[in-house]
Amino acid sequence: MAPKLLSAGEINAQLDGLPGWHLEDNKLAREFKFSDFLEAFSFMTELALLSERLNHHPEWSNVYNTVKIHLMTHDAGGVSEKDIDWAIQCNQRYNQHL
C-alpha cells in the first residue's frame, strides 16, 4: 500500500518546521553548502546510509561543495510523511556538520 499523499496545506504546515526546505515541482527541495567536496561527499554518504535504513531514496546532485536534494514518494505521486521524516533527519545531520 502506497503512503498517503500530503495535501498542500499539510505540506506547508510541515515546511514551517523544516528550515531551508521548500516545495519545487511537487517535491521537497533544499540546497546544502559545505566548505569543500570532501565534506559534501561525507554528508551524502551519511544520507545514503539513512536512505537505505528508511528504504526511501532522494533525487540528488553534487557539484564540488554543493548538494542539491529533491524528495518525493514516487508510490504516492508526491510528498508524503516519508519525505518529511527524511528531511527532518537530513537537517539534523546537516546541523552536526556546522
Backbone bond lengths (Angstrom), bond angles and torsions (degrees), N, CA, C in turn:
res aa  C-N    CA-C-N  psi(-1)  N-CA   C-N-CA  omega(-1)  CA-C   N-CA-C  phi
1 M - - - 1.445 - - 1.528 109.62 -
2 A 1.322 116.75 131.50 1.461 122.30 -178.00 1.527 110.53 -71.77
3 P 1.334 116.93 146.29 1.469 120.16 175.42 1.528 110.05 -61.90
4 K 1.331 115.81 154.97 1.466 121.63 -178.93 1.533 110.62 -71.91
5 L 1.305 115.05 129.16 1.455 122.09 175.22 1.524 108.86 -69.63
6 L 1.335 117.00 133.10 1.467 120.75 178.25 1.525 110.08 -84.12
7 S 1.317 116.61 145.16 1.465 121.58 176.20 1.532 108.74 -75.34
8 A 1.321 115.97 165.84 1.471 120.81 177.83 1.525 110.57 -58.68
9 G 1.321 116.77 -40.55 1.471 120.54 178.38 1.512 112.17 -64.29
10 E 1.324 116.80 -41.59 1.467 120.74 178.59 1.530 110.69 -65.56
11 I 1.335 116.68 -40.00 1.472 120.54 179.11 1.523 109.65 -64.65
12 N 1.325 117.01 -48.09 1.472 120.36 -179.58 1.513 111.98 -60.49
13 A 1.333 117.58 -38.73 1.469 120.75 177.36 1.524 110.33 -63.26
14 Q 1.324 117.59 -40.16 1.469 121.69 179.31 1.533 111.13 -69.98
15 L 1.331 117.47 -36.11 1.463 120.99 -178.81 1.523 112.17 -63.88
16 D 1.330 117.18 -26.40 1.468 120.27 177.14 1.532 111.12 -58.85
17 G 1.325 117.34 -29.51 1.457 121.63 -179.90 1.515 113.84 -101.66
18 L 1.339 117.32 10.98 1.468 121.78 -179.20 1.524 110.35 -122.35
19 P 1.329 117.05 80.65 1.463 120.03 -178.16 1.536 111.65 -54.97
20 G 1.329 114.75 134.35 1.460 121.20 175.65 1.517 114.62 91.13
21 W 1.316 117.87 -19.73 1.464 121.73 -177.86 1.519 110.04 -90.22
22 H 1.333 115.62 146.57 1.463 121.73 175.45 1.527 108.59 -146.35
23 L 1.301 116.02 169.12 1.457 121.18 178.93 1.526 108.35 -93.26
24 E 1.327 116.34 129.18 1.464 122.32 -178.95 1.526 108.13 -143.06
25 D 1.311 117.56 118.21 1.474 122.27 179.31 1.528 112.12 53.04
26 N 1.328 116.49 45.16 1.466 122.71 178.23 1.529 112.77 64.02
27 K 1.334 116.40 27.77 1.467 122.57 177.92 1.524 108.51 -136.68
28 L 1.328 115.86 150.92 1.461 119.43 169.22 1.523 106.73 -75.23
29 A 1.321 117.61 138.92 1.461 120.78 -177.13 1.524 110.25 -139.02
30 R 1.334 114.00 146.67 1.454 120.22 175.69 1.516 109.06 -159.63
31 E 1.339 115.19 149.56 1.459 122.57 175.06 1.528 108.21 -116.76
32 F 1.319 115.80 135.13 1.465 122.09 179.66 1.527 108.76 -118.18
33 K 1.332 116.72 137.27 1.468 122.71 177.98 1.517 109.58 -114.89
34 F 1.331 115.40 141.54 1.461 122.63 -179.89 1.520 109.52 -130.19
35 S 1.317 116.34 173.44 1.462 119.61 -178.44 1.523 112.53 -73.26
36 D 1.337 116.85 -27.98 1.462 119.42 -179.06 1.534 110.27 -161.48
37 F 1.310 115.89 179.55 1.461 121.76 -178.00 1.518 112.20 -63.26
38 L 1.312 117.27 -42.48 1.458 120.48 -177.18 1.529 111.63 -60.74
39 E 1.306 117.05 -42.32 1.460 120.07 178.88 1.538 110.69 -66.96
40 A 1.325 117.27 -40.39 1.471 120.79 178.20 1.520 110.45 -63.43
41 F 1.324 116.40 -43.40 1.463 119.98 -178.53 1.525 111.36 -69.45
42 S 1.309 117.35 -35.08 1.461 121.82 175.78 1.529 109.82 -61.13
43 F 1.323 116.44 -43.53 1.465 121.90 177.17 1.528 110.35 -60.05
44 M 1.319 116.75 -45.04 1.461 120.51 179.11 1.528 111.46 -63.04
45 T 1.314 116.90 -36.23 1.465 120.30 178.17 1.524 110.37 -64.26
46 E 1.332 116.81 -43.98 1.466 120.40 176.44 1.527 110.60 -58.51
47 L 1.334 115.81 -42.83 1.460 120.17 -178.75 1.529 112.27 -70.02
48 A 1.321 116.59 -30.95 1.467 119.64 176.41 1.527 110.23 -63.66
49 L 1.322 116.70 -41.63 1.465 120.58 177.78 1.529 110.97 -66.12
50 L 1.321 116.90 -41.39 1.461 121.30 175.57 1.535 110.30 -60.13
51 S 1.312 116.46 -44.87 1.465 121.44 -178.14 1.519 111.83 -61.14
52 E 1.299 116.48 -41.12 1.470 119.98 178.13 1.525 110.53 -65.16
53 R 1.328 115.93 -42.53 1.464 119.83 -179.56 1.528 111.34 -63.65
54 L 1.332 116.82 -39.54 1.460 121.75 -178.74 1.529 112.57 -86.79
55 N 1.335 116.18 -9.36 1.467 121.75 -174.53 1.533 110.44 52.53
56 H 1.327 114.03 46.00 1.464 121.31 179.46 1.527 107.11 -146.11
57 H 1.325 117.28 118.00 1.461 121.31 -168.63 1.528 111.61 -117.79
58 P 1.328 116.60 135.53 1.462 120.99 -178.05 1.523 112.15 -83.39
59 E 1.324 114.06 165.64 1.463 121.41 162.78 1.527 103.30 -95.25
60 W 1.326 117.16 128.16 1.455 117.64 -178.30 1.513 111.68 -150.24
61 S 1.330 113.80 164.29 1.465 120.30 175.87 1.521 107.65 -144.95
62 N 1.315 113.85 158.29 1.461 120.85 -179.01 1.519 108.74 -139.21
63 V 1.329 115.52 125.70 1.454 121.70 170.89 1.519 106.39 -129.44
64 Y 1.325 114.91 113.43 1.459 124.71 -177.01 1.526 112.20 47.34
65 N 1.335 119.25 -100.90 1.467 120.77 -174.26 1.531 113.28 -103.36
66 T 1.326 117.28 12.81 1.458 121.90 -175.60 1.527 110.87 -119.14
67 V 1.325 115.59 131.51 1.462 122.07 175.81 1.524 106.79 -119.65
68 K 1.339 116.13 124.00 1.456 122.04 176.47 1.523 108.13 -109.82
69 I 1.335 115.36 132.84 1.466 120.86 -176.49 1.523 110.18 -127.42
70 H 1.346 114.99 137.37 1.460 122.81 172.21 1.524 107.13 -126.38
71 L 1.325 115.32 134.30 1.464 121.04 -178.55 1.516 111.01 -124.60
72 M 1.298 115.37 134.53 1.458 122.25 168.27 1.514 107.48 -158.36
73 T 1.311 116.13 156.30 1.453 121.07 177.46 1.523 106.93 -97.69
74 H 1.312 115.95 103.91 1.462 120.99 -174.97 1.529 111.65 -58.84
75 D 1.332 117.42 -38.30 1.466 120.81 179.08 1.520 112.31 -61.07
76 A 1.341 116.54 -31.59 1.461 121.33 -177.79 1.531 111.62 -92.56
77 G 1.334 116.56 -16.92 1.461 119.99 -179.15 1.515 113.95 80.14
78 G 1.325 116.74 23.31 1.459 120.90 179.38 1.518 110.51 170.48
79 V 1.307 116.00 -153.53 1.461 121.70 -175.99 1.528 109.86 -86.08
80 S 1.336 115.22 131.54 1.466 122.24 176.82 1.528 109.01 -126.44
81 E 1.338 115.86 179.15 1.464 121.05 176.40 1.530 111.12 -59.03
82 K 1.323 117.70 -29.51 1.469 120.27 178.22 1.525 110.69 -58.67
83 D 1.322 116.30 -39.21 1.471 120.30 179.77 1.522 111.27 -70.27
84 I 1.320 115.96 -40.91 1.469 120.25 178.29 1.528 109.85 -62.09
85 D 1.322 117.13 -46.79 1.471 121.30 179.41 1.525 110.97 -60.01
86 W 1.336 116.79 -43.90 1.470 120.99 -179.69 1.525 109.66 -63.25
87 A 1.338 117.10 -44.66 1.470 121.08 -179.13 1.523 111.45 -63.24
88 I 1.323 117.75 -39.42 1.469 121.16 177.58 1.527 109.69 -60.57
89 Q 1.305 117.03 -47.70 1.465 120.46 -179.01 1.532 111.26 -68.12
90 C 1.314 116.79 -33.75 1.466 120.97 176.18 1.526 109.95 -62.90
91 N 1.327 117.26 -47.29 1.463 120.68 178.79 1.525 111.60 -60.38
92 Q 1.330 117.19 -39.55 1.463 120.25 178.24 1.522 110.54 -60.68
93 R 1.317 117.67 -42.47 1.467 121.06 179.81 1.523 110.81 -68.50
94 Y 1.319 117.11 -39.32 1.459 120.77 178.81 1.531 110.02 -61.99
95 N 1.328 116.76 -43.49 1.462 120.57 -179.92 1.523 111.69 -60.60
96 Q 1.320 117.26 -28.81 1.465 121.02 177.57 1.523 111.19 -71.77
97 H 1.327 117.72 -21.08 1.469 122.23 179.86 1.531 111.72 -85.18
98 L 1.316 117.22 -16.03 1.463 119.97 -176.47 1.504 112.61 -74.89
